[in-house]
Amino acid sequence: MEHRITVGLDGSPEGGAAARWAAREAVLRGAELRLFHAEESSVPVGAPAAASEVRRGWAEALLEDAAEALHHVHPELRITTQSYEGPPAASLATAAATADLLVLGSRGLGTLTGFVLGSVAMAVLHSTERPVVLVRGGEDGLPHPAGEHTRRDVVVGVDIGRPCDAVLAFAFEEAARRSCRLHVLHAWPPPVMVGYGAAYDPRVHAQINENMTADLAEVLGPWQDRFPAVDATALTSMGHAAQKLVDCGAGAGLIVVGRRIRRSSFGARIGSTTHAVIHHAVPPVAVIAHD
């Protein structure tokens, strides 16, 4: 199977940052990079056919210019382009089906506000089971030696009660490719007694944290055996999982979170922790769908 990374382009700075990130990732993976643009026709019925030609010409120029710029930085990278006229979210989800990874830009309003995730990106997350990476416009777009990402750490969130092989596999594989450290984080809520104003006993906190650390180490054991070269650090902490991930991942190169696949039309399609992380984290965020 040919490895491929697809990135959605829309002419925005965020889309450009996503393309540069995707190109570096494609070099790391030895994968093809596909630049993809989709847009519903905004030309009114009855308008001159030339208007549609202008839109198509703009899309082709966008893709060609991006491909040329990326080839200049990564001459060894195989780049293809595809323009599609249709609903962007559905088109991107279809394109993702034949890719190892889909990369999208995400508009931000600064470090305090975090992500403002557009309706297209959110719809794609809901509808594809392929890994999706969301990239902020401020992500480092400068060339890297040998096409490598900046060697910042990878951070992954884990629920000890329901550890997910797909999420851990993606995180360990990314850390191995980047030759960087992996931080595996589990956050646990405060004891019920604390919520009722009972006296806080630090010994209770220490014992809970010790138990959580042991449980997390047990979860990680098989993965560290599979990836002995990866320096994986287990972190446990009391608090809200999303906030802990955002704080821990502030200087990371990638934050990895999971999204449970919903087979039913009822219920949230993205969990509250993942939803909060993709809206407030500054580094790129990989969302891994799993059963």
PERA-V603257 format. One record per pair of residues at least 12 apart in sequence whose ideal C-beta (glycine too) atoms are under 10 Angstrom apart, sorted by the first residue. I is the first residue (numbers start at 0). J is the second residue. D is the distance in whole Angstrom. If there is no record, write none. Layout:
i/j/d
I/J/D
I/J/D
//
This chain:
i/j/d
0/97/10
0/99/9
1/30/8
1/31/6
1/77/10
1/97/9
1/99/9
2/25/8
2/28/6
2/29/7
2/30/4
2/31/7
2/98/9
2/99/5
2/100/9
3/25/8
3/28/9
3/30/6
3/31/5
3/32/8
3/33/6
3/77/9
3/79/8
3/94/10
3/97/7
3/98/5
3/99/6
3/100/8
4/20/10
4/21/5
4/22/8
4/24/6
4/25/5
4/26/10
4/27/10
4/28/7
4/30/5
4/31/7
4/32/5
4/33/7
4/98/6
4/99/6
4/100/5
4/101/8
4/102/6
4/130/10
4/132/9
5/21/8
5/25/10
5/30/10
5/31/9
5/32/8
5/33/5
5/34/8
5/35/5
5/79/10
5/81/9
5/91/8
5/94/5
5/95/6
5/96/10
5/97/8
5/98/4
5/99/9
5/100/7
5/101/5
5/102/7
5/103/10
5/129/9
6/18/5
6/19/9
6/20/8
6/21/4
6/22/8
6/24/9
6/25/9
6/32/7
6/33/7
6/34/6
6/35/7
6/36/10
6/65/9
6/69/10
6/91/10
6/94/10
6/98/9
6/100/9
6/101/8
6/102/4
6/103/7
6/104/8
6/132/9
6/134/9
7/21/9
7/33/10
7/34/9
7/35/6
7/36/7
7/37/7
7/87/7
7/88/10
7/90/9
7/91/5
7/94/8
7/95/9
7/101/7
7/102/7
7/103/5
7/104/7
7/119/8
7/120/8
7/123/8
8/21/10
8/34/6
8/35/7
8/36/5
8/37/9
8/58/9
8/61/6
8/62/7
8/64/10
8/65/6
8/66/10
8/80/9
8/82/9
8/103/10
8/104/8
9/36/7
9/37/9
9/38/8
9/58/10
9/61/8
9/87/8
9/103/9
9/104/7
9/117/9
9/119/8
10/36/8
10/38/10
10/57/8
10/58/9
10/60/10
10/61/6
10/64/10
10/65/9
11/104/6
11/105/10
11/106/7
11/117/10
11/136/8
12/104/8
12/106/9
12/135/10
12/136/4
12/137/9
12/140/9
13/103/8
13/104/3
13/105/6
13/106/5
13/107/8
13/117/9
13/120/10
13/133/9
13/134/7
13/135/7
13/136/4
13/137/9
13/138/9
14/34/10
14/36/9
14/61/9
14/65/8
14/102/10
14/103/8
14/104/4
14/105/10
14/106/10
14/134/9
14/136/9
15/61/10
15/64/10
15/65/7
15/68/9
15/69/10
15/104/7
15/134/10
15/136/8
15/138/10
15/140/7
16/102/10
16/104/6
16/105/9
16/134/5
16/135/7
16/136/5
16/137/7
16/138/5
16/139/9
16/140/5
16/283/9
17/101/10
17/102/5
17/103/6
17/104/4
17/105/8
17/132/8
17/133/8
17/134/4
17/135/9
17/136/9
17/138/8
17/140/10
17/283/9
18/32/8
18/34/7
18/62/10
18/65/5
18/66/9
18/68/8
18/69/7
18/78/10
18/102/8
18/104/8
18/134/9
18/140/9
19/65/9
19/68/9
19/69/7
19/72/8
19/73/10
19/102/10
19/134/9
19/138/8
19/139/8
19/140/4
19/141/8
19/142/9
19/143/10
20/102/6
20/104/9
20/132/7
20/134/5
20/135/10
20/138/6
20/139/9
20/140/8
20/148/8
20/252/10
20/253/9
20/283/6
21/33/9
21/34/9
21/69/9
21/100/8
21/101/9
21/102/4
21/103/9
21/104/10
21/132/8
21/134/8
21/283/10
22/34/9
22/65/9
22/66/10
22/68/9
22/69/5
22/70/9
22/72/7
22/73/5
22/76/6
22/78/8
22/102/9
22/140/10
22/142/10
22/146/8
23/69/10
23/72/9
23/73/8
23/76/9
23/139/9
23/140/9
23/142/9
23/143/6
23/145/10
23/146/6
23/147/7
23/148/5
23/149/9
23/177/10
24/99/9
24/100/7
24/102/7
24/132/8
24/146/9
24/148/7
24/173/9
24/176/9
24/177/10
24/253/9
24/283/9
25/69/9
25/73/8
25/76/6
25/77/8
25/78/8
25/99/9
25/100/9
25/102/9
25/146/8
26/72/9
26/73/6
26/75/7
26/76/6
26/143/9
26/145/8
26/146/3
26/147/8
26/148/9
27/143/10
27/145/9
27/146/7
27/147/7
27/148/7
27/173/9
27/176/5
27/177/7
28/99/7
28/100/8
28/172/9
28/173/10
28/176/7
29/75/10
29/76/10
29/77/10
30/76/9
30/77/8
30/98/9
30/99/6
30/100/8
31/76/8
31/77/5
31/78/7
31/79/6
31/98/9
31/99/10
32/65/10
32/66/9
32/69/7
32/70/10
32/73/8
32/76/6
32/77/7
32/78/5
32/79/7
32/80/10
32/98/10
32/102/9
33/62/10
33/77/9
33/78/8
33/79/5
33/80/7
33/81/6
33/94/7
33/97/9
33/98/7
33/101/10
34/61/9
34/62/5
34/63/9
34/64/10
34/65/5
34/66/6
34/69/8
34/78/7
34/79/7
34/80/5
34/81/7
34/82/9
35/62/8
35/79/9
35/80/8
35/81/5
35/82/8
35/83/7
35/87/10
35/90/8
35/91/7
35/93/10
35/94/5
35/95/9
35/98/9
35/101/9
35/102/10
36/57/9
36/58/5
36/59/9
36/61/6
36/62/6
36/65/9
36/80/8
36/81/8
36/82/5
36/83/7
36/84/10
36/87/9
36/90/9
36/91/10
37/58/9
37/81/9
37/82/8
37/83/4
37/84/7
37/85/6
37/86/7
37/87/4
37/88/8
37/89/8
37/90/4
37/91/6
37/93/9
37/94/8
37/119/9
38/54/7
38/55/9
38/57/9
38/58/7
38/82/8
38/83/8
38/84/7
38/85/8
38/86/9
38/87/6
38/90/9
39/84/7
39/85/6
39/86/6
39/87/7
39/89/10
39/90/9
40/54/7
40/55/10
40/84/6
40/85/9
41/54/7
42/54/7
51/84/9
54/82/10
54/84/8
55/82/7
55/84/8
57/82/10
58/80/9
58/81/10
58/82/5
58/83/9
58/84/9
59/80/8
59/82/6
61/80/9
61/82/8
62/78/9
62/79/9
62/80/4
62/81/8
62/82/6
63/80/7
65/78/9
65/80/8
66/78/5
66/79/8
66/80/6
71/142/9
72/140/9
72/141/9
72/142/5
72/143/9
72/146/8
73/142/8
73/143/10
73/146/6
75/146/8
76/146/8
81/94/7
86/119/9
86/122/9
87/117/10
87/118/9
87/119/5
87/120/10
87/122/8
87/123/8
88/117/10
88/118/8
88/119/5
88/120/8
88/121/8
88/122/4
88/123/5
88/124/9
88/125/8
88/126/7
88/127/9
89/119/10
89/122/8
89/123/9
89/126/7
90/119/10
90/123/9
91/103/7
91/119/7
91/120/9
91/122/9
91/123/5
91/126/9
91/127/8
91/131/9
92/122/8
92/123/5
92/124/9
92/125/9
92/126/4
92/127/4
92/128/9
92/129/8
92/131/10
93/126/9
93/127/9
94/123/10
94/127/9
94/129/9
95/123/7
95/126/9
95/127/4
95/128/9
95/129/4
95/130/9
95/131/7
96/127/7
96/128/9
96/129/7
97/129/9
98/127/9
98/129/6
98/130/9
99/129/8
99/130/7
100/129/7
100/130/5
100/131/8
100/132/6
100/169/9
100/285/8
101/120/10
101/123/7
101/124/10
101/127/7
101/129/6
101/130/7
101/131/5
101/132/7
101/133/10
101/286/10
102/130/9
102/131/8
102/132/5
102/133/8
102/134/6
102/283/8
102/285/9
103/116/9
103/117/9
103/119/8
103/120/5
103/123/7
103/124/9
103/131/7
103/132/7
103/133/6
103/134/7
104/117/9
104/120/8
104/133/8
104/134/6
104/135/8
104/136/7
104/138/9
105/117/7
105/120/6
105/121/10
105/132/10
105/133/4
105/134/6
105/135/6
105/136/8
105/138/10
105/277/8
105/278/9
105/280/10
105/283/9
105/284/8
106/120/9
106/135/8
106/136/7
107/134/10
107/135/5
107/136/6
107/137/7
107/138/10
107/278/10
107/279/10
107/280/10
107/281/8
109/137/9
109/281/9
110/135/10
110/137/9
110/249/9
110/279/9
110/281/6
111/279/9
112/278/9
112/279/8
113/135/9
113/245/8
113/275/9
113/276/9
113/277/9
113/278/5
113/279/3
113/280/7
113/281/7
114/133/7
114/135/7
114/275/10
114/276/9
114/277/6
114/278/4
114/279/6
114/280/7
114/281/9
114/284/8
115/278/8
116/133/7
116/269/10
116/274/9
116/277/6
116/278/6
116/284/10
120/133/6
120/277/9
120/286/10
121/133/10
121/268/9
121/269/8
121/274/9
121/277/9
121/278/10
122/268/10
123/286/10
124/258/7
124/268/8
124/269/6
124/273/9
124/274/9
124/277/8
124/286/6
124/288/8
125/258/9
125/261/9
125/267/10
125/268/5
125/269/7
125/288/10
126/268/9
127/286/10
127/288/7
128/165/10
128/258/9
128/260/6
128/287/10
128/288/4
128/289/9
128/290/9
129/286/10
129/287/9
129/288/7
130/165/9
130/166/10
130/169/6
130/173/10
130/255/9
130/258/10
130/285/6
130/286/7
130/287/5
130/288/7
131/258/9
131/277/9
131/284/9
131/285/7
131/286/5
131/287/8
131/288/8
132/173/10
132/253/8
132/254/10
132/255/9
132/283/5
132/284/7
132/285/5
132/286/8
132/287/10
133/254/10
133/276/10
133/277/6
133/278/10
133/280/9
133/282/10
133/283/7
133/284/5
133/285/8
133/286/7
134/253/10
134/282/9
134/283/5
134/284/8
135/280/8
135/281/6
135/282/8
135/283/7
135/284/9
137/281/7
137/282/10
138/252/9
138/281/9
138/282/7
138/283/6
139/151/9
139/252/9
139/282/10
147/176/9
147/177/7
147/178/8
147/179/10
148/173/9
148/176/9
148/177/6
148/179/8
148/252/6
148/253/8
148/283/9
149/177/9
149/179/9
149/252/6
150/177/6
150/178/7
150/179/5
150/180/9
150/252/7
151/177/8
151/179/7
151/180/9
151/248/10
151/250/6
151/251/5
151/252/3
151/253/8
151/282/7
152/174/8
152/177/9
152/179/5
152/180/5
152/181/7
152/182/6
152/230/9
152/232/9
152/247/9
152/248/8
152/250/8
152/251/5
152/252/6
152/253/8
152/254/10
152/282/10
153/169/9
153/170/6
153/171/9
153/172/10
153/173/5
153/174/5
153/175/10
153/176/10
153/177/7
153/179/6
153/180/8
153/181/5
153/182/7
153/183/9
153/229/9
153/231/10
153/248/9
153/251/6
153/252/6
153/253/5
153/254/8
153/255/7
153/282/10
153/285/9
154/170/8
154/174/10
154/180/10
154/181/8
154/182/5
154/183/8
154/184/6
154/232/10
154/234/9
154/243/10
154/244/7
154/245/10
154/246/10
154/247/5
154/248/4
154/249/9
154/250/9
154/251/5
154/252/9
154/253/7
154/254/5
154/255/7
154/256/9
154/276/10
154/280/9
154/282/8
154/284/10
155/167/7
155/169/8
155/170/4
155/171/8
155/173/9
155/174/9
155/181/7
155/182/7
155/183/6
155/184/7
155/185/10
155/231/9
155/244/9
155/247/10
155/248/9
155/251/10
155/253/9
155/254/8
155/255/4
155/256/8
155/257/9
155/285/9
155/287/9
156/170/9
156/182/10
156/183/8
156/184/5
156/185/8
156/186/8
156/240/6
156/241/8
156/243/8
156/244/5
156/247/9
156/248/9
156/254/8
156/255/7
156/256/5
156/257/7
156/272/7
156/273/8
156/276/7
157/170/9
157/183/6
157/184/7
157/185/5
157/186/9
157/215/7
157/218/7
157/219/8
157/233/9
157/234/10
157/235/10
157/240/10
157/255/10
157/256/10
157/257/9
158/185/7
158/186/9
158/187/10
158/218/10
158/240/8
158/257/8
158/270/9
158/272/9
159/185/5
159/187/8
159/210/10
159/211/7
159/212/10
159/213/10
159/214/5
159/215/6
159/217/9
159/218/6
159/235/8
160/185/9
160/187/10
160/214/9
161/257/9
161/259/9
161/289/10
162/183/10
162/185/9
162/214/9
162/215/9
162/217/9
162/218/5
162/219/9
162/222/10
162/257/10
163/218/10
163/256/10
163/257/5
163/258/10
163/259/9
163/287/8
163/289/5
163/290/9
164/221/9
164/222/9
164/289/8
164/290/10
165/257/7
165/258/10
165/260/10
165/287/5
165/288/8
165/289/4
165/290/8
166/183/10
166/255/6
166/256/7
166/257/4
166/258/9
166/285/9
166/286/10
166/287/5
166/288/10
166/289/6
167/181/10
167/183/8
167/218/8
167/219/8
167/221/9
167/222/5
167/225/10
167/226/10
167/231/10
167/255/9
167/257/9
167/287/9
168/222/8
168/225/9
168/226/9
168/287/9
168/289/10
169/253/10
169/255/6
169/257/9
169/285/6
169/286/10
169/287/5
169/289/10
170/182/9
170/183/7
170/222/9
170/226/10
170/229/9
170/231/9
170/253/8
170/254/9
170/255/4
170/256/10
170/257/10
170/285/8
170/287/8
171/183/9
171/219/9
171/222/5
171/223/8
171/225/7
171/226/5
171/229/6
171/231/7
171/255/10
172/225/10
172/226/8
172/229/9
173/229/10
173/252/9
173/253/6
173/255/7
173/285/7
174/226/7
174/228/9
174/229/5
174/230/8
174/231/7
174/252/10
174/253/9
174/255/9
175/225/10
175/226/5
175/227/10
175/228/6
175/229/5
177/229/10
177/252/7
177/253/8
178/228/8
178/229/9
178/230/9
179/229/9
179/230/8
179/251/9
179/252/7
179/253/9
180/229/8
180/230/5
180/231/8
180/232/7
180/251/10
181/219/9
181/222/9
181/223/10
181/226/8
181/229/5
181/230/7
181/231/5
181/232/7
181/233/10
181/251/10
181/253/10
181/255/9
182/230/10
182/231/8
182/232/5
182/233/8
182/234/6
182/244/10
182/247/6
182/248/8
182/251/8
182/254/10
183/215/7
183/216/10
183/218/8
183/219/6
183/222/9
183/223/10
183/231/6
183/232/7
183/233/5
183/234/7
183/235/9
183/255/10
184/215/9
184/232/9
184/233/8
184/234/5
184/235/8
184/236/7
184/240/8
184/243/6
184/244/6
184/246/10
184/247/5
184/248/8
184/254/10
185/211/6
185/212/9
185/214/8
185/215/5
185/218/8
185/233/8
185/234/7
185/235/5
185/236/8
185/240/8
185/243/9
186/211/9
186/234/9
186/235/7
186/236/5
186/237/7
186/238/5
186/239/7
186/240/4
186/241/8
186/242/8
186/243/4
186/244/8
186/246/10
186/247/9
186/272/9
187/207/7
187/208/8
187/210/9
187/211/6
187/214/10
187/235/7
187/236/8
187/237/6
187/238/8
187/240/8
187/243/10
188/237/7
188/238/8
188/239/8
188/240/9
189/203/10
189/204/8
189/207/9
189/237/6
189/238/8
189/239/10
190/203/6
190/204/8
190/207/7
190/237/9
193/237/9
204/237/7
207/235/9
207/237/7
208/235/6
208/236/8
208/237/7
209/235/9
210/235/9
211/233/9
211/234/10
211/235/4
211/236/9
211/237/9
212/233/6
212/234/9
212/235/5
212/236/10
213/233/9
213/235/9
214/233/10
214/235/8
215/233/5
215/234/8
215/235/6
216/231/10
216/233/5
216/235/10
217/233/10
218/233/9
219/231/6
219/232/9
219/233/6
234/247/7
239/271/10
239/272/8
239/275/8
240/256/9
240/270/10
240/271/9
240/272/5
240/273/9
240/275/8
240/276/8
241/256/9
241/270/9
241/271/7
241/272/5
241/273/8
241/274/8
241/275/4
241/276/5
241/277/9
241/278/9
241/279/7
241/280/9
242/272/9
242/275/8
242/276/9
242/279/8
243/272/10
243/276/10
244/256/7
244/272/7
244/273/9
244/275/8
244/276/5
244/279/9
244/280/7
244/284/9
245/275/8
245/276/6
245/278/9
245/279/5
245/280/5
245/281/8
245/282/10
245/284/10
246/280/10
248/276/8
248/280/6
248/281/8
248/282/6
248/283/10
248/284/8
249/280/8
249/281/6
249/282/8
250/281/9
250/282/8
251/280/9
251/281/9
251/282/5
251/283/9
251/284/10
252/282/6
252/283/7
253/280/10
253/282/6
253/283/5
253/284/8
253/285/6
254/276/6
254/277/9
254/280/5
254/281/9
254/282/6
254/283/7
254/284/5
254/285/7
254/286/10
255/276/10
255/283/10
255/284/8
255/285/5
255/286/8
255/287/7
256/269/9
256/270/8
256/272/7
256/273/5
256/274/9
256/275/10
256/276/5
256/277/7
256/280/9
256/284/7
256/285/7
256/286/6
256/287/7
257/269/10
257/270/8
257/272/9
257/273/7
257/285/10
257/286/8
257/287/5
257/288/8
257/289/5
258/270/7
258/272/10
258/273/5
258/274/9
258/277/9
258/286/5
258/287/7
258/288/5
258/289/7
259/273/9
259/288/8
259/289/6
259/290/7
260/288/5
260/289/7
260/290/6
261/288/10
262/290/9
268/288/10
269/286/8
269/288/10
273/286/6
273/287/9
274/286/10
//
